[in-house]
Amino acid sequence: MRNHLRKMSHHDNFIYLTFALTLLLFSTAIAQQFFDESAQRFVQSTTVITLIVAVWGVKKEDFLLSRAAIFPIAIILTSQLGYFLEFYGLEFIHLILMLIFFISTAYQTTKQVILAGKVNSNTILGAICLYMLLGLIWALVYTLAQLYFGDAFKGLNSTSEWYLVFPDLVYFSFVTLTTLGFGDVVPNLPMTRFLVYFQAIVGQFYLAVLVASLVGSRMSSLHEQKHQSLFQHHVPKQANHRENSIAKEDEKK
């Protein structure tokens, strides 16, 4: 793992992040299906550390988490910090801190995607990662609303523990972001209804504008490279043909 982290750069960091986010979302479902609440804490702590490594650790050769031993320690510390805040009834602070971190991570990812210059496969993966981060950010906002109002959504399990509500709202967030709208979980208040349809609008415009533009730029770049390659391959042939013609004319003379 240490070697992989040292090799990671802004040219390939989104490959790692795409795999990590997909695995972590799947782990959330596995933890909810088969394990107790402590597994959810571990998964969410791992999410935070993964984002730190893949997004914030890029271009930093001496980054603290580049040492393999620090990774599990950081997960444990993050999990314990969340437990400490919840033990003293400060779960809102924990969620707000997570929300700020996710928004900051999305901002860093946006800068790397937009300011990447030449569009490549890593840039497109970065746009996909940003889309997944948007789903997680809205899930945290929904979780805060559910804990604050108590009846912000219908169809959720009646519990006051945020880490038990959060996986269901992650599911609902991505269903809304992709405008699937199954209807098993529905907003129950005017404010949460606004958040839901606004997320659907953002999700549609994101796919239509940013991702489509990046894919289009990438295809144009590949077409241009192919054209240049054919041109460079064709020019030497023309030059050789001209030289042969000149040589034949000289022989005739």
C-alpha positions in Angstrom: 0.0 0.0 0.0 2.9 2.3 0.8 4.3 2.0 -2.7 0.9 2.6 -4.3 0.4 5.8 -2.3 3.8 7.1 -3.3 3.1 6.5 -7.0 -0.2 8.2 -6.9 -0.2 11.7 -8.5 -2.7 14.1 -10.1 -2.4 12.0 -13.2 -4.1 8.9 -11.7 -5.4 9.8 -8.2 -9.1 9.6 -9.4 -8.6 6.0 -10.5 -7.9 5.2 -6.8 -10.7 7.5 -5.6 -13.3 6.0 -8.0 -12.5 2.5 -6.8 -12.4 3.5 -3.2 -15.7 5.4 -3.2 -17.5 2.5 -5.0 -16.1 0.0 -2.5 -17.0 2.2 0.4 -20.6 2.7 -0.8 -20.8 -1.1 -1.2 -19.3 -1.6 2.2 -22.0 0.7 3.7 -24.7 -1.6 2.3 -22.8 -4.7 3.5 -22.4 -3.3 7.0 -26.1 -2.4 7.2 -27.2 -5.8 5.9 -25.0 -8.1 7.9 -23.2 -6.3 10.8 -24.0 -4.1 13.8 -23.7 -0.4 14.2 -20.0 -0.5 14.9 -19.3 -1.6 11.4 -21.0 1.6 10.1 -18.7 3.7 12.2 -15.7 1.9 10.7 -16.9 2.4 7.1 -17.6 6.1 7.6 -14.2 6.6 9.2 -12.6 4.8 6.3 -14.4 7.1 3.9 -12.9 10.2 5.5 -9.4 8.7 5.5 -9.7 7.6 1.9 -10.7 11.0 0.7 -7.8 12.5 2.6 -5.4 10.2 0.9 -6.8 10.3 -2.7 -7.7 14.0 -2.9 -5.8 16.0 -0.3 -2.7 13.9 -0.4 -2.0 14.3 -4.1 1.3 16.1 -5.1 2.6 15.8 -1.5 5.5 13.4 -1.4 6.0 13.7 2.3 2.3 13.4 3.1 1.7 12.0 6.6 -0.6 9.2 5.4 1.9 7.9 2.9 3.1 5.6 5.7 1.1 2.4 5.8 1.0 2.3 9.6 -0.7 5.7 9.9 -3.7 4.6 7.8 -5.4 2.2 10.4 -4.4 4.5 13.2 -6.1 7.4 11.5 -9.3 5.4 11.0 -9.4 4.4 14.7 -8.9 8.0 15.8 -11.6 9.4 13.5 -14.0 6.7 14.7 -13.2 7.5 18.3 -13.6 11.2 17.8 -17.1 10.6 16.4 -18.0 8.4 19.3 -16.7 11.0 21.8 -18.8 13.7 20.2 -21.9 11.5 20.2 -21.4 10.4 23.8 -21.7 14.0 24.9 -24.7 14.7 22.7 -22.7 16.5 20.1 -23.6 14.4 17.0 -24.6 17.5 15.2 -21.1 18.9 15.5 -19.8 15.6 14.2 -22.1 15.7 11.1 -21.4 19.3 10.4 -17.7 18.7 10.5 -18.1 15.8 8.1 -20.3 18.0 5.9 -17.6 20.7 5.8 -15.0 18.1 5.0 -17.0 16.6 2.2 -17.7 20.0 0.7 -14.1 21.0 0.9 -13.1 17.7 -0.7 -15.6 18.3 -3.5 -14.1 21.7 -4.0 -10.6 20.3 -4.3 -11.9 17.7 -6.7 -13.6 20.3 -8.8 -10.4 22.3 -9.0 -8.4 19.3 -10.2 -11.1 18.4 -12.8 -11.6 21.9 -14.2 -8.0 23.1 -14.0 -6.6 19.8 -15.3 -5.9 21.4 -18.7 -5.9 18.6 -21.2 -8.9 16.3 -20.7 -7.9 12.6 -20.1 -9.4 9.5 -18.6 -8.4 10.5 -15.1 -10.2 13.9 -15.5 -13.4 12.1 -16.5 -13.1 9.7 -13.5 -12.7 12.9 -11.4 -16.0 14.1 -12.7 -17.6 10.8 -11.7 -16.0 11.0 -8.3 -17.4 14.5 -7.9 -20.9 13.2 -8.8 -20.6 10.6 -6.1 -19.4 13.2 -3.6 -22.5 15.3 -4.4 -24.7 12.3 -3.4 -22.8 11.9 -0.1 -23.0 15.7 0.7 -26.8 15.7 0.2 -27.1 12.5 2.3 -25.4 14.3 5.2 -27.7 17.3 4.7 -30.7 15.0 4.8 -29.4 13.3 7.9 -29.0 16.6 9.7 -32.6 17.5 8.7 -33.9 14.1 9.9 -32.2 14.4 13.3 -33.2 18.0 13.7 -36.9 17.8 12.7 -37.5 14.2 13.5 -40.0 13.6 10.7 -38.2 15.2 7.8 -38.7 11.9 5.7 -41.2 9.1 5.6 -40.1 5.5 5.1 -37.1 5.6 7.4 -36.6 3.4 10.5 -37.6 5.2 13.7 -34.2 5.8 15.3 -32.3 8.7 16.6 -28.9 7.3 15.8 -27.5 9.2 12.8 -25.2 6.3 11.7 -28.2 4.0 11.4 -30.2 6.6 9.4 -27.3 7.7 7.2 -27.1 4.5 5.0 -30.8 4.8 4.1 -30.4 8.5 3.2 -27.3 7.7 1.1 -29.6 5.4 -0.9 -32.3 8.0 -1.1 -29.8 10.7 -2.1 -28.5 8.8 -5.1 -32.0 7.7 -6.1 -32.8 11.5 -6.1 -29.6 12.5 -7.8 -30.3 10.2 -10.7 -34.0 11.1 -10.7 -35.1 7.5 -10.2 -37.7 8.3 -7.5 -38.8 4.9 -6.3 -41.0 6.4 -3.6 -40.1 4.2 -0.7 -38.6 7.2 1.1 -40.2 10.6 0.6 -39.7 14.1 2.0 -42.2 15.1 4.5 -41.5 18.8 5.1 -41.4 21.8 2.7 -37.7 22.4 3.4 -36.7 18.8 2.7 -38.9 18.8 -0.5 -37.0 21.8 -1.7 -33.7 20.0 -1.0 -34.9 17.0 -2.9 -36.0 18.6 -6.1 -33.0 21.0 -6.0 -30.7 18.0 -5.8 -32.5 16.4 -8.8 -32.0 19.7 -10.8 -28.3 19.8 -9.9 -27.8 16.1 -10.8 -29.4 16.6 -14.3 -27.5 19.7 -15.1 -24.2 18.2 -13.9 -24.5 15.3 -16.2 -25.7 17.4 -19.1 -23.1 20.2 -18.8 -19.9 19.1 -17.1 -19.6 15.4 -17.8 -20.9 15.7 -21.4 -18.4 18.6 -22.0 -15.5 16.6 -20.6 -16.4 13.5 -22.6 -16.8 15.6 -25.7 -13.5 17.3 -25.2 -11.8 13.9 -24.6 -13.3 12.5 -27.8 -12.2 15.6 -29.8 -8.7 15.3 -28.3 -8.5 11.6 -29.3 -9.7 12.5 -32.8 -7.1 15.3 -33.1 -4.3 13.0 -32.0 -5.4 10.3 -34.5 -5.5 13.0 -37.3 -2.1 14.2 -36.3 -0.7 10.7 -36.3 -2.1 10.0 -39.8 -0.7 13.3 -41.0 2.7 12.6 -39.6 2.7 9.2 -41.1 1.5 10.5 -44.5 4.1 13.4 -44.8 7.2 11.2 -44.8 5.6 9.1 -47.6 5.1 12.2 -49.7 8.6 13.3 -49.0 10.0 9.9 -50.0 7.9 10.0 -53.2 9.2 13.4 -54.0 12.8 12.4 -53.5 12.3 9.3 -55.6 10.8 11.4 -58.4 13.7 13.8 -58.3 16.2 10.9 -58.3 14.5 9.5 -61.4 14.6 12.8 -63.2 18.3 13.1 -62.4 18.9 9.6 -63.9 17.1 10.5 -67.1 19.2 13.6 -67.4 
